Amino acid sequence: MKEISPKKRFLLSYSLVIVLPVLFFGVSQSSHMVQGGDFTTIQDAINKASQGDTVRVPAGIYFEHVVVNKTVMLVGSGADTAVVDGSNSGTIVTVTADNVTVSGFKLQNSGYGWTMQGVYAYKADNCIITGNHLFNVCHNIRLNYSRNSQVLGNTIDSPSDGGVTMYGIRIENSLNCTAAENNVSVRVGAIHLENATDCVVRKNRLFNNDQGIRLYTPCTKNLIVENMVFDNRYDGMIAVMPDNTAFTGNRIVHNSFVNNTNPFIVQLAGTLWDDGVEGNYWSRHQNSDLNDDGIADSAYVFGVERDNHPLMGQFSSFAGYVGQSVNVVSDSVIEDFACLGSNITIIIHVSNATATQRTGFCRIKIPHSLMNETYYVTVDGETPPYVNYTLRDDGNSRWIYLRYMLTRHEVVIIPEYSSALLPIAVLTGTMLCMVATATGVRRRLQT
């Protein structure tokens, strides 16, 4: 690789087709990498690239507006080191080709207006926009007439005064697209779906916005799940566009709406707010749970809408041992989570959510494929004041429920036959939980 000159330059790496049939290409050729000349702008490198190439951009500030009109991977050196600055005009990156990836950039200072974006994918399918930081951008990431595209793990924010902010992630006129694990703040609307079908909005953190989640007609069969929506002016908005009022099969479930000032603005009924068994957590819905199942005893009603099975605590989903998910509903702060091997141990550290909280609960859904024995639960090595090992079982998973006094505890779940291994498991789990906390689990879950 050539040494980068003092001027902002970068290499265009031509990745030619790879040999082995187990790889993505269905042809048999030799594996080869060619490194070709230096370019002074990102656009120049894209113009010289061939289909399937990777354009790698080193650290620096690039004042330009980029158009990606062919299938390439556009890869920056990092979300705060490879900076593309729009100089307060226009759209920063426009994508008009299929199978494009944009990752590892800080995109800042777009123009202001309805057609000014950070990344705009137009009639571009199977695109991935991931690991970027968008700062002071009007409409940050917009998919328009896109299919099977993904917006993953991006951070979207603005100066404290709001800057040129409008919307965080807009998915419009699109099919089967996903927005997951993004952090979106200081927007008019954090995530906006309009004329979207079979799209998924999952595990995003949406905070300090005017509105959290927005669905505008027409919308069909979209899933809004496991999002943390907190400290916004409104939970979100369900709105009617007069030219097409179709709105069916949209489900909003297992989300946590915490400390938002106002409920959803609802112009149209028909959203499914629960799955028939469980709904969402709403911090403004203070209710009883006399049967200790983690679900409120009465529905949460707002306007014409109704969550029939609101949760009594925030919903979290964690990775198990080999692909399984362990779901937790709790009114406590989940500081960290560890799963130590198949059928061995689950360890959760919990603490009080407020200074005055004295008791707490966890309701935990455990797949049988992960742990299918009689469970043994301890809190700080002792039997908890209350535990129900047989709350529910659907043949695939079992739900258990426990209560404890606060402030901070270590909850351990282990198959009863392995209880002799508990001290070793707890020691190992504590070490792993410390690592998990250090890598950001606490920041993701705590509000």
Buried (B, 14 or more C-beta within 10 A) or exposed (E): EEEBEEEBBBBBBBBBBBBEEEEEEEEEEEEEEEEBEBBEBBBBBBEBBEEBBBBBBBBBEBEBBBBBEBBBBBBBBBBBBBBBBBEBEBBBBBBBBBBBBBBBBBBBBBBBBEEBBBBBBBEBBBBBBBBBBBBBBBBBBBBBBBBBBBBBBBBBBBEEEEBBBBBBBBBBBBBBBBBBBBBBBBBBBBBBBBBBBBBBBBBBBBBBBBBBBBBBBBBBEBBBBBBBBBBBEBBBBBBBBEEEEEBEBBBBBBBBBBEBEEBBBBBBEBBBBBEEEBBBBBBBBEBEBEEBBBBBEEBBEBEEBBBBBBBBBBBBBBEBBEEBBBBBBBBBBBBBBBBBEEBBBBBBBBBBBEEEBEEBBBBBBBBBBBBEEEBBBBBEEEEBEEBBBEBBEEEEBBBBBBBBEBEEBBBBBBBEEBBEBBEEBBEBBBEBBEEBBEEEBBEBBEB
